[in-house]
Structures are given as C-alpha cells and as structure tokens.
Amino acid sequence: MQKTRLWLMFPARLITRPVLWELAQNFEIVTNVRQASVTDEIGLVSLEIDGDRMEVKKAIAWLEEMGIKVEPVEIGTIAS
C-alpha cells in the first residue's frame, strides 16, 4: 500500500463536477481531503490517496487526463 499526498488544482469547468467521488468509484483507492479552497474560477484541494502503487499511479494519470493539475505535497505541509 502506498500513501500519497497531492495538491490538485481544478479548472473552473470542473469545479461543480464530483471528480473526487468519481475517482474513488473508478479506482481501488481510499481518498481523504485534507484541505480545500474553491472559488468560481479555481478549486484547490489537498488530497491524500491510499492504495496499491499501480492503482495510485492510474488514479493520478486519470486526474491529469481530466485537466486537473497534480503536484506532490511536501512532507509535513498538511500533517497538522
């Protein structure tokens, strides 16, 4: 099992779509939203993903294909 922490930046066109629900439905992973900020123009989410390494990689690739910018969280950034 691999635990990965990510920053997700959603474009305006995806803000109202239930992307994180779809992510959990399409891949065998557990998601945990650690922090979020959403406006009409952009959504910023700190997400923790737990699952098999290959499944996590596929989930990240899917997010990027959706047009979501994905960046790793530096260790300790969301530990509190």
C-alpha positions in Angstrom: 0.0 0.0 0.0 1.1 3.5 -0.8 0.0 6.7 0.8 0.4 9.8 -1.5 -0.3 13.4 -0.7 -1.2 15.7 -3.6 -2.3 19.2 -4.4 -5.0 19.2 -7.0 -5.8 22.4 -9.0 -9.2 22.2 -10.7 -10.1 24.4 -13.7 -13.3 26.3 -13.5 -15.1 23.9 -15.8 -14.6 21.0 -13.3 -15.5 22.8 -10.0 -19.1 21.6 -9.9 -18.3 18.0 -11.1 -18.0 15.3 -8.4 -14.5 14.4 -9.6 -13.3 13.0 -6.2 -16.3 10.8 -5.9 -15.7 9.5 -9.5 -12.0 8.9 -8.6 -13.0 6.8 -5.6 -15.5 4.9 -7.7 -13.2 4.2 -10.6 -10.1 3.1 -8.7 -9.4 0.9 -5.7 -8.1 3.7 -3.5 -9.1 5.5 -0.3 -9.2 9.3 -0.5 -9.0 11.8 2.3 -9.5 15.5 1.7 -7.1 17.3 4.0 -7.8 20.9 2.8 -9.8 22.6 0.1 -10.5 26.1 -1.2 -13.0 26.7 -4.0 -13.9 29.8 -5.9 -15.8 30.4 -9.2 -12.5 30.4 -11.0 -10.4 27.6 -9.4 -10.5 24.7 -7.0 -7.5 23.8 -4.8 -7.6 20.5 -2.9 -5.0 18.8 -0.7 -5.8 15.1 -1.1 -4.3 12.0 0.5 -4.6 8.8 -1.6 -4.0 5.4 -0.1 -3.9 2.2 -2.2 -1.8 -0.1 -4.3 1.1 1.7 -6.0 -0.1 1.0 -9.6 -3.7 1.9 -8.7 -2.5 5.2 -7.3 -0.5 5.9 -10.4 -3.5 5.1 -12.6 -5.7 7.4 -10.5 -3.2 10.3 -10.8 -3.0 9.8 -14.6 -6.8 9.9 -14.8 -6.9 13.2 -12.8 -4.3 14.7 -15.2 -6.3 13.5 -18.2 -9.3 15.3 -16.8 -7.3 18.5 -16.9 -6.5 18.7 -13.2 -3.0 19.9 -12.4 -1.5 17.4 -9.9 1.6 18.2 -7.7 3.0 16.3 -4.8 2.7 17.8 -1.3 6.0 18.3 0.5 6.2 16.1 3.7 4.8 18.0 6.7 2.8 20.5 4.8 -0.6 19.0 5.8 0.5 17.0 8.8 -1.5 19.2 11.2 
